[in-house]
Structure formats: structure tokens, C-alpha cells
Amino acid sequence: MGYVLGSGVSTVLNIPASWTARFWARTQCTNNGSRLAPPGTVPQAQVGCNSARAIPPVTLAEFTLGGDGGKDFYDISLVDGFNLPMSITPRSRPVVQYQVALQM
């Protein structure tokens, strides 16, 4: 599942209490999943904008909710390289609902 988010825009995901996911961002992408190329260059087909997986180099935000012992885990991973700065800021909420601001 992908989202096109402009600068300063956010989205809300409704997720189950037990959940694992990875998020990544790309720049220079269009709404139809193709990649824009800078003027005078050839588009890089190997760096997909509409891919079901992160294609390196890519900065990853990884989440496991309700993991080992019911604990939640999150991290920023550079194991697949670096393409954009990213941060995770948890915000506590009542019960199991909480919001994470993912700034890219």
C-alpha cells in the first residue's frame, strides 16, 4: 500500500494491536508510480516508486506492535542504505491507541 504525501501532510492508519510493518519514502515520484528524472538525465528504472518492497538505498522506519511479551518496538534502520532523513516521535494515548509522527 502506498501513499502520496506532500510536505507537511500526514495520514492516519488503523492498525491491529499485533502488527509489523516497514515504511520508507521516495522523492521525485509521480501519482502513477513512475519516477521523475532530473532534466538531461535518464530515468532510473531500478529505483521504483510504486514497489511493494524498499529498493536500496532507502531509510526504513520499522514497527513491531504487540511483539515479544506484548511489547512494542520501533527503529530507524539504515541497513539498506540512506536516502532521506527520518525520525519517529511517539505520543502516548489512552489504552493501546497511540499516534506516531513519522517525519521524513
A tleap script that builds the chain and sets N, CA, C and O, in Angstrom:
source leaprc.protein.ff14SB
mol = sequence {
  NMET GLY TYR VAL LEU GLY SER GLY VAL SER
  THR VAL LEU ASN ILE PRO ALA SER TRP THR
  ALA ARG PHE TRP ALA ARG THR GLN CYS THR
  ASN ASN GLY SER ARG LEU ALA PRO PRO GLY
  THR VAL PRO GLN ALA GLN VAL GLY CYS ASN
  SER ALA ARG ALA ILE PRO PRO VAL THR LEU
  ALA GLU PHE THR LEU GLY GLY ASP GLY GLY
  LYS ASP PHE TYR ASP ILE SER LEU VAL ASP
  GLY PHE ASN LEU PRO MET SER ILE THR PRO
  ARG SER ARG PRO VAL VAL GLN TYR GLN VAL
  ALA LEU GLN CMET
}
set mol.1.N position { 0.849 -1.165 0.000 }
set mol.1.CA position { 0.000 0.000 0.000 }
set mol.1.C position { 0.894 1.227 0.000 }
set mol.1.O position { 1.855 1.285 0.768 }
set mol.2.N position { 0.609 2.183 -0.820 }
set mol.2.CA position { 1.420 3.383 -0.886 }
set mol.2.C position { 0.578 4.635 -0.740 }
set mol.2.O position { -0.631 4.621 -0.971 }
set mol.3.N position { 1.227 5.700 -0.360 }
set mol.3.CA position { 0.575 6.989 -0.192 }
set mol.3.C position { 1.432 8.045 -0.850 }
set mol.3.O position { 2.660 7.975 -0.810 }
set mol.4.N position { 0.792 9.014 -1.450 }
set mol.4.CA position { 1.492 10.198 -1.911 }
set mol.4.C position { 1.240 11.262 -0.860 }
set mol.4.O position { 0.103 11.688 -0.659 }
set mol.5.N position { 2.305 11.692 -0.187 }
set mol.5.CA position { 2.188 12.706 0.854 }
set mol.5.C position { 3.090 13.879 0.508 }
set mol.5.O position { 4.294 13.720 0.311 }
set mol.6.N position { 2.498 15.037 0.438 }
set mol.6.CA position { 3.286 16.235 0.197 }
set mol.6.C position { 3.956 16.701 1.477 }
set mol.6.O position { 3.723 16.139 2.548 }
set mol.7.N position { 4.769 17.704 1.370 }
set mol.7.CA position { 5.475 18.249 2.523 }
set mol.7.C position { 4.482 18.741 3.575 }
set mol.7.O position { 3.565 19.498 3.258 }
set mol.8.N position { 4.662 18.316 4.818 }
set mol.8.CA position { 3.806 18.736 5.920 }
set mol.8.C position { 2.464 18.031 5.980 }
set mol.8.O position { 1.629 18.384 6.814 }
set mol.9.N position { 2.230 17.048 5.125 }
set mol.9.CA position { 0.962 16.322 5.079 }
set mol.9.C position { 1.106 15.026 5.865 }
set mol.9.O position { 2.188 14.441 5.911 }
set mol.10.N position { 0.013 14.574 6.485 }
set mol.10.CA position { 0.049 13.322 7.243 }
set mol.10.C position { -1.127 12.444 6.853 }
set mol.10.O position { -2.044 12.880 6.157 }
set mol.11.N position { -1.085 11.209 7.309 }
set mol.11.CA position { -2.185 10.278 7.102 }
set mol.11.C position { -2.353 9.450 8.364 }
set mol.11.O position { -1.425 9.354 9.166 }
set mol.12.N position { -3.514 8.855 8.551 }
set mol.12.CA position { -3.799 8.027 9.719 }
set mol.12.C position { -4.005 6.595 9.249 }
set mol.12.O position { -4.753 6.348 8.303 }
set mol.13.N position { -3.345 5.659 9.908 }
set mol.13.CA position { -3.512 4.241 9.618 }
set mol.13.C position { -4.186 3.573 10.799 }
set mol.13.O position { -3.755 3.758 11.937 }
set mol.14.N position { -5.230 2.805 10.557 }
set mol.14.CA position { -5.850 1.999 11.602 }
set mol.14.C position { -5.212 0.621 11.547 }
set mol.14.O position { -5.317 -0.086 10.546 }
set mol.15.N position { -4.551 0.251 12.631 }
set mol.15.CA position { -3.785 -0.991 12.645 }
set mol.15.C position { -4.213 -1.869 13.810 }
set mol.15.O position { -4.705 -1.357 14.816 }
set mol.16.N position { -4.036 -3.179 13.695 }
set mol.16.CA position { -4.376 -4.084 14.792 }
set mol.16.C position { -3.358 -3.964 15.932 }
set mol.16.O position { -2.282 -3.394 15.750 }
set mol.17.N position { -3.702 -4.503 17.106 }
set mol.17.CA position { -2.823 -4.427 18.279 }
set mol.17.C position { -1.527 -5.202 18.061 }
set mol.17.O position { -0.495 -4.845 18.630 }
set mol.18.N position { -1.563 -6.254 17.248 }
set mol.18.CA position { -0.367 -7.028 16.927 }
set mol.18.C position { -0.074 -6.818 15.444 }
set mol.18.O position { -0.858 -7.224 14.585 }
set mol.19.N position { 1.075 -6.172 15.146 }
set mol.19.CA position { 1.306 -5.717 13.777 }
set mol.19.C position { 2.786 -5.469 13.547 }
set mol.19.O position { 3.480 -5.005 14.451 }
set mol.20.N position { 3.281 -5.771 12.352 }
set mol.20.CA position { 4.661 -5.488 11.969 }
set mol.20.C position { 4.657 -4.837 10.591 }
set mol.20.O position { 3.964 -5.293 9.681 }
set mol.21.N position { 5.443 -3.761 10.445 }
set mol.21.CA position { 5.480 -3.065 9.152 }
set mol.21.C position { 6.776 -2.288 9.003 }
set mol.21.O position { 7.468 -1.986 9.975 }
set mol.22.N position { 7.083 -1.972 7.740 }
set mol.22.CA position { 8.219 -1.117 7.398 }
set mol.22.C position { 7.684 0.019 6.529 }
set mol.22.O position { 6.841 -0.192 5.658 }
set mol.23.N position { 8.184 1.213 6.781 }
set mol.23.CA position { 7.813 2.380 5.992 }
set mol.23.C position { 9.067 2.981 5.382 }
set mol.23.O position { 10.135 2.970 5.995 }
set mol.24.N position { 8.929 3.504 4.172 }
set mol.24.CA position { 10.037 4.196 3.528 }
set mol.24.C position { 9.469 5.279 2.636 }
set mol.24.O position { 8.285 5.268 2.297 }
set mol.25.N position { 10.322 6.211 2.262 }
set mol.25.CA position { 9.890 7.326 1.418 }
set mol.25.C position { 10.793 7.432 0.198 }
set mol.25.O position { 11.967 7.064 0.234 }
set mol.26.N position { 10.226 7.933 -0.856 }
set mol.26.CA position { 10.957 8.216 -2.088 }
set mol.26.C position { 10.649 9.655 -2.496 }
set mol.26.O position { 9.586 10.187 -2.177 }
set mol.27.N position { 11.566 10.258 -3.184 }
set mol.27.CA position { 11.337 11.586 -3.746 }
set mol.27.C position { 11.252 11.455 -5.260 }
set mol.27.O position { 11.594 10.418 -5.828 }
set mol.28.N position { 10.793 12.517 -5.900 }
set mol.28.CA position { 10.705 12.574 -7.367 }
set mol.28.C position { 9.757 11.530 -7.946 }
set mol.28.O position { 9.959 11.085 -9.076 }
set mol.29.N position { 8.723 11.128 -7.196 }
set mol.29.CA position { 7.764 10.137 -7.686 }
set mol.29.C position { 6.480 10.820 -8.138 }
set mol.29.O position { 6.141 11.900 -7.654 }
set mol.30.N position { 5.775 10.195 -9.058 }
set mol.30.CA position { 4.503 10.708 -9.546 }
set mol.30.C position { 3.366 9.880 -8.955 }
set mol.30.O position { 3.603 8.843 -8.334 }
set mol.31.N position { 2.132 10.340 -9.148 }
set mol.31.CA position { 0.967 9.615 -8.633 }
set mol.31.C position { 0.765 8.260 -9.299 }
set mol.31.O position { 0.111 7.392 -8.721 }
set mol.32.N position { 1.308 8.054 -10.498 }
set mol.32.CA position { 1.103 6.777 -11.189 }
set mol.32.C position { 2.230 5.778 -10.932 }
set mol.32.O position { 2.283 4.728 -11.573 }
set mol.33.N position { 3.132 6.098 -9.997 }
set mol.33.CA position { 4.180 5.154 -9.634 }
set mol.33.C position { 5.453 5.255 -10.439 }
set mol.33.O position { 6.399 4.507 -10.191 }
set mol.34.N position { 5.501 6.168 -11.406 }
set mol.34.CA position { 6.739 6.326 -12.172 }
set mol.34.C position { 7.655 7.333 -11.478 }
set mol.34.O position { 7.226 8.083 -10.602 }
set mol.35.N position { 8.893 7.334 -11.875 }
set mol.35.CA position { 9.888 8.213 -11.259 }
set mol.35.C position { 10.241 9.342 -12.216 }
set mol.35.O position { 10.490 9.117 -13.401 }
set mol.36.N position { 10.258 10.555 -11.685 }
set mol.36.CA position { 10.684 11.702 -12.473 }
set mol.36.C position { 12.203 11.725 -12.538 }
set mol.36.O position { 12.871 11.391 -11.560 }
set mol.37.N position { 12.734 12.102 -13.645 }
set mol.37.CA position { 14.190 12.207 -13.798 }
set mol.37.C position { 14.564 13.678 -13.924 }
set mol.37.O position { 13.851 14.446 -14.569 }
set mol.38.N position { 15.674 14.074 -13.313 }
set mol.38.CA position { 16.122 15.458 -13.483 }
set mol.38.C position { 16.353 15.754 -14.964 }
set mol.38.O position { 16.709 14.851 -15.722 }
set mol.39.N position { 16.157 16.992 -15.383 }
set mol.39.CA position { 16.361 17.341 -16.796 }
set mol.39.C position { 17.746 16.922 -17.273 }
set mol.39.O position { 18.738 17.129 -16.574 }
set mol.40.N position { 17.811 16.331 -18.466 }
set mol.40.CA position { 19.080 15.934 -19.055 }
set mol.40.C position { 19.616 14.602 -18.580 }
set mol.40.O position { 20.742 14.236 -18.917 }
set mol.41.N position { 18.821 13.853 -17.790 }
set mol.41.CA position { 19.272 12.546 -17.314 }
set mol.41.C position { 18.308 11.467 -17.764 }
set mol.41.O position { 17.208 11.762 -18.232 }
set mol.42.N position { 18.716 10.234 -17.625 }
set mol.42.CA position { 17.882 9.089 -17.978 }
set mol.42.C position { 17.192 8.596 -16.710 }
set mol.42.O position { 17.855 8.464 -15.681 }
set mol.43.N position { 15.874 8.314 -16.741 }
set mol.43.CA position { 15.188 7.799 -15.547 }
set mol.43.C position { 15.845 6.523 -15.033 }
set mol.43.O position { 16.290 5.685 -15.817 }
set mol.44.N position { 15.903 6.385 -13.728 }
set mol.44.CA position { 16.496 5.200 -13.109 }
set mol.44.C position { 15.403 4.186 -12.806 }
set mol.44.O position { 14.753 4.266 -11.764 }
set mol.45.N position { 15.200 3.246 -13.698 }
set mol.45.CA position { 14.119 2.271 -13.556 }
set mol.45.C position { 14.305 1.378 -12.339 }
set mol.45.O position { 13.322 0.875 -11.795 }
set mol.46.N position { 15.551 1.167 -11.895 }
set mol.46.CA position { 15.775 0.255 -10.782 }
set mol.46.C position { 15.336 0.843 -9.443 }
set mol.46.O position { 15.213 0.108 -8.464 }
set mol.47.N position { 15.098 2.140 -9.382 }
set mol.47.CA position { 14.638 2.759 -8.140 }
set mol.47.C position { 13.146 3.004 -8.285 }
set mol.47.O position { 12.732 4.054 -8.774 }
set mol.48.N position { 12.339 2.040 -7.862 }
set mol.48.CA position { 10.901 2.096 -8.070 }
set mol.48.C position { 10.184 3.021 -7.113 }
set mol.48.O position { 10.589 3.173 -5.961 }
set mol.49.N position { 9.137 3.628 -7.584 }
set mol.49.CA position { 8.301 4.477 -6.749 }
set mol.49.C position { 7.043 3.739 -6.307 }
set mol.49.O position { 6.423 4.123 -5.316 }
set mol.50.N position { 6.666 2.714 -7.007 }
set mol.50.CA position { 5.424 2.008 -6.710 }
set mol.50.C position { 5.752 0.546 -6.430 }
set mol.50.O position { 5.139 -0.356 -6.999 }
set mol.51.N position { 6.712 0.323 -5.560 }
set mol.51.CA position { 7.200 -1.024 -5.294 }
set mol.51.C position { 6.631 -1.557 -3.988 }
set mol.51.O position { 6.417 -0.797 -3.044 }
set mol.52.N position { 6.389 -2.851 -3.932 }
set mol.52.CA position { 5.900 -3.494 -2.711 }
set mol.52.C position { 7.025 -3.698 -1.705 }
set mol.52.O position { 6.782 -4.131 -0.578 }
set mol.53.N position { 8.248 -3.389 -2.105 }
set mol.53.CA position { 9.375 -3.519 -1.185 }
set mol.53.C position { 10.290 -2.313 -1.350 }
set mol.53.O position { 10.276 -1.631 -2.375 }
set mol.54.N position { 11.075 -2.073 -0.327 }
set mol.54.CA position { 12.011 -0.959 -0.365 }
set mol.54.C position { 13.213 -1.335 -1.225 }
set mol.54.O position { 13.836 -2.372 -1.001 }
set mol.55.N position { 13.535 -0.513 -2.187 }
set mol.55.CA position { 14.666 -0.762 -3.072 }
set mol.55.C position { 15.813 0.152 -2.640 }
set mol.55.O position { 15.676 1.375 -2.682 }
set mol.56.N position { 16.950 -0.432 -2.223 }
set mol.56.CA position { 18.078 0.363 -1.731 }
set mol.56.C position { 18.598 1.339 -2.788 }
set mol.56.O position { 18.472 1.087 -3.986 }
set mol.57.N position { 19.177 2.444 -2.341 }
set mol.57.CA position { 19.347 2.830 -0.942 }
set mol.57.C position { 18.056 3.428 -0.391 }
set mol.57.O position { 17.394 4.214 -1.069 }
set mol.58.N position { 17.698 3.057 0.838 }
set mol.58.CA position { 16.455 3.533 1.435 }
set mol.58.C position { 16.548 3.534 2.961 }
set mol.58.O position { 17.031 2.576 3.565 }
set mol.59.N position { 16.084 4.612 3.567 }
set mol.59.CA position { 15.968 4.717 5.017 }
set mol.59.C position { 14.636 4.087 5.411 }
set mol.59.O position { 13.609 4.385 4.802 }
set mol.60.N position { 14.640 3.220 6.423 }
set mol.60.CA position { 13.432 2.494 6.829 }
set mol.60.C position { 12.986 2.869 8.237 }
set mol.60.O position { 13.812 3.036 9.134 }
set mol.61.N position { 11.685 2.997 8.423 }
set mol.61.CA position { 11.082 3.058 9.755 }
set mol.61.C position { 10.418 1.709 9.965 }
set mol.61.O position { 9.571 1.303 9.169 }
set mol.62.N position { 10.795 1.008 11.035 }
set mol.62.CA position { 10.293 -0.348 11.282 }
set mol.62.C position { 9.512 -0.379 12.596 }
set mol.62.O position { 9.947 0.176 13.604 }
set mol.63.N position { 8.355 -1.037 12.565 }
set mol.63.CA position { 7.493 -1.125 13.739 }
set mol.63.C position { 7.072 -2.566 13.980 }
set mol.63.O position { 6.715 -3.277 13.040 }
set mol.64.N position { 7.112 -2.998 15.230 }
set mol.64.CA position { 6.510 -4.255 15.663 }
set mol.64.C position { 5.674 -3.921 16.886 }
set mol.64.O position { 6.213 -3.542 17.926 }
set mol.65.N position { 4.369 -4.060 16.769 }
set mol.65.CA position { 3.453 -3.768 17.870 }
set mol.65.C position { 2.921 -5.073 18.423 }
set mol.65.O position { 2.561 -5.973 17.664 }
set mol.66.N position { 2.869 -5.182 19.739 }
set mol.66.CA position { 2.412 -6.415 20.372 }
set mol.66.C position { 3.383 -7.547 20.125 }
set mol.66.O position { 2.970 -8.693 19.949 }
set mol.67.N position { 4.680 -7.239 20.111 }
set mol.67.CA position { 5.714 -8.241 19.850 }
set mol.67.C position { 6.019 -9.081 21.073 }
set mol.67.O position { 5.114 -9.410 21.839 }
set mol.68.N position { 7.275 -9.430 21.266 }
set mol.68.CA position { 7.739 -10.275 22.366 }
set mol.68.C position { 7.201 -9.781 23.703 }
set mol.68.O position { 7.498 -8.661 24.120 }
set mol.69.N position { 6.410 -10.613 24.377 }
set mol.69.CA position { 5.832 -10.235 25.665 }
set mol.69.C position { 4.807 -9.126 25.564 }
set mol.69.O position { 4.515 -8.467 26.562 }
set mol.70.N position { 4.253 -8.904 24.382 }
set mol.70.CA position { 3.259 -7.852 24.195 }
set mol.70.C position { 3.862 -6.461 24.087 }
set mol.70.O position { 3.136 -5.466 24.112 }
set mol.71.N position { 5.176 -6.382 23.968 }
set mol.71.CA position { 5.853 -5.088 23.898 }
set mol.71.C position { 5.872 -4.557 22.467 }
set mol.71.O position { 5.793 -5.310 21.497 }
set mol.72.N position { 5.980 -3.245 22.376 }
set mol.72.CA position { 6.081 -2.575 21.087 }
set mol.72.C position { 7.531 -2.163 20.844 }
set mol.72.O position { 8.228 -1.738 21.766 }
set mol.73.N position { 7.974 -2.294 19.596 }
set mol.73.CA position { 9.333 -1.931 19.215 }
set mol.73.C position { 9.285 -1.077 17.953 }
set mol.73.O position { 8.439 -1.289 17.084 }
set mol.74.N position { 10.190 -0.119 17.858 }
set mol.74.CA position { 10.311 0.671 16.633 }
set mol.74.C position { 11.752 1.124 16.483 }
set mol.74.O position { 12.481 1.248 17.468 }
set mol.75.N position { 12.155 1.368 15.252 }
set mol.75.CA position { 13.511 1.849 14.997 }
set mol.75.C position { 13.602 2.469 13.615 }
set mol.75.O position { 12.745 2.254 12.758 }
set mol.76.N position { 14.659 3.241 13.418 }
set mol.76.CA position { 15.044 3.737 12.101 }
set mol.76.C position { 16.220 2.875 11.665 }
set mol.76.O position { 17.200 2.748 12.400 }
set mol.77.N position { 16.133 2.287 10.485 }
set mol.77.CA position { 17.176 1.381 10.007 }
set mol.77.C position { 17.860 1.941 8.762 }
set mol.77.O position { 17.214 2.444 7.843 }
set mol.78.N position { 19.187 1.835 8.764 }
set mol.78.CA position { 19.980 2.207 7.591 }
set mol.78.C position { 20.638 0.982 6.978 }
set mol.78.O position { 21.591 1.104 6.208 }
set mol.79.N position { 20.126 -0.213 7.321 }
set mol.79.CA position { 20.713 -1.455 6.824 }
set mol.79.C position { 20.658 -1.540 5.292 }
set mol.79.O position { 21.513 -2.174 4.674 }
set mol.80.N position { 19.654 -0.903 4.685 }
set mol.80.CA position { 19.522 -0.898 3.227 }
set mol.80.C position { 20.010 0.406 2.610 }
set mol.80.O position { 19.660 0.724 1.474 }
set mol.81.N position { 20.815 1.164 3.350 }
set mol.81.CA position { 21.339 2.425 2.842 }
set mol.81.C position { 20.577 3.615 3.398 }
set mol.81.O position { 19.743 3.464 4.290 }
set mol.82.N position { 20.863 4.788 2.874 }
set mol.82.CA position { 20.259 6.046 3.320 }
set mol.82.C position { 19.814 6.833 2.104 }
set mol.82.O position { 20.574 7.020 1.154 }
set mol.83.N position { 18.545 7.303 2.148 }
set mol.83.CA position { 18.098 8.185 1.074 }
set mol.83.C position { 17.473 9.476 1.594 }
set mol.83.O position { 17.542 10.503 0.919 }
set mol.84.N position { 16.865 9.445 2.778 }
set mol.84.CA position { 16.223 10.628 3.342 }
set mol.84.C position { 16.337 10.609 4.861 }
set mol.84.O position { 16.311 9.537 5.466 }
set mol.85.N position { 16.465 11.786 5.492 }
set mol.85.CA position { 16.448 11.809 6.955 }
set mol.85.C position { 15.050 11.462 7.464 }
set mol.85.O position { 14.054 11.801 6.826 }
set mol.86.N position { 14.978 10.797 8.594 }
set mol.86.CA position { 13.705 10.336 9.138 }
set mol.86.C position { 13.792 10.325 10.658 }
set mol.86.O position { 14.862 10.087 11.218 }
set mol.87.N position { 12.668 10.582 11.329 }
set mol.87.CA position { 12.620 10.469 12.785 }
set mol.87.C position { 11.270 9.914 13.200 }
set mol.87.O position { 10.286 10.044 12.471 }
set mol.88.N position { 11.225 9.296 14.370 }
set mol.88.CA position { 9.986 8.765 14.945 }
set mol.88.C position { 9.797 9.441 16.293 }
set mol.88.O position { 10.709 9.444 17.120 }
set mol.89.N position { 8.620 10.013 16.521 }
set mol.89.CA position { 8.310 10.654 17.790 }
set mol.89.C position { 7.043 10.028 18.349 }
set mol.89.O position { 5.948 10.362 17.897 }
set mol.90.N position { 7.162 9.114 19.338 }
set mol.90.CA position { 5.958 8.500 19.906 }
set mol.90.C position { 5.183 9.501 20.754 }
set mol.90.O position { 5.765 10.358 21.419 }
set mol.91.N position { 3.881 9.376 20.718 }
set mol.91.CA position { 2.985 10.201 21.530 }
set mol.91.C position { 2.055 9.263 22.266 }
set mol.91.O position { 1.330 8.492 21.637 }
set mol.92.N position { 2.062 9.315 23.578 }
set mol.92.CA position { 1.232 8.386 24.360 }
set mol.92.C position { -0.242 8.734 24.214 }
set mol.92.O position { -0.620 9.896 24.065 }
set mol.93.N position { -1.056 7.693 24.263 }
set mol.93.CA position { -2.508 7.806 24.160 }
set mol.93.C position { -3.116 6.821 25.146 }
set mol.93.O position { -2.422 5.905 25.588 }
set mol.94.N position { -4.377 6.973 25.505 }
set mol.94.CA position { -5.012 6.011 26.413 }
set mol.94.C position { -5.062 4.606 25.808 }
set mol.94.O position { -5.118 4.451 24.588 }
set mol.95.N position { -5.041 3.608 26.648 }
set mol.95.CA position { -5.156 2.195 26.293 }
set mol.95.C position { -4.067 1.833 25.279 }
set mol.95.O position { -2.901 2.170 25.485 }
set mol.96.N position { -4.429 1.151 24.187 }
set mol.96.CA position { -3.428 0.721 23.212 }
set mol.96.C position { -3.348 1.652 22.006 }
set mol.96.O position { -2.550 1.429 21.096 }
set mol.97.N position { -4.164 2.679 22.000 }
set mol.97.CA position { -4.144 3.583 20.856 }
set mol.97.C position { -3.091 4.664 21.082 }
set mol.97.O position { -3.064 5.302 22.134 }
set mol.98.N position { -2.245 4.860 20.112 }
set mol.98.CA position { -1.298 5.960 20.166 }
set mol.98.C position { -0.933 6.372 18.760 }
set mol.98.O position { -1.200 5.662 17.791 }
set mol.99.N position { -0.332 7.506 18.674 }
set mol.99.CA position { -0.011 8.071 17.369 }
set mol.99.C position { 1.497 8.232 17.265 }
set mol.99.O position { 2.160 8.596 18.236 }
set mol.100.N position { 2.020 7.965 16.113 }
set mol.100.CA position { 3.445 8.158 15.864 }
set mol.100.C position { 3.588 9.178 14.751 }
set mol.100.O position { 3.028 9.018 13.667 }
set mol.101.N position { 4.334 10.210 15.027 }
set mol.101.CA position { 4.621 11.207 14.000 }
set mol.101.C position { 5.885 10.769 13.281 }
set mol.101.O position { 6.965 10.750 13.870 }
set mol.102.N position { 5.754 10.425 12.037 }
set mol.102.CA position { 6.888 9.980 11.233 }
set mol.102.C position { 7.253 11.121 10.305 }
set mol.102.O position { 6.544 11.397 9.338 }
set mol.103.N position { 8.353 11.777 10.599 }
set mol.103.CA position { 8.762 12.938 9.821 }
set mol.103.C position { 9.856 12.539 8.857 }
set mol.103.O position { 10.890 12.012 9.266 }
set mol.104.N position { 9.630 12.791 7.563 }
set mol.104.CA position { 10.619 12.440 6.542 }
set mol.104.C position { 10.977 13.659 5.748 }
set mol.104.O position { 11.797 13.581 4.833 }
savepdb mol mol.pdb
quit
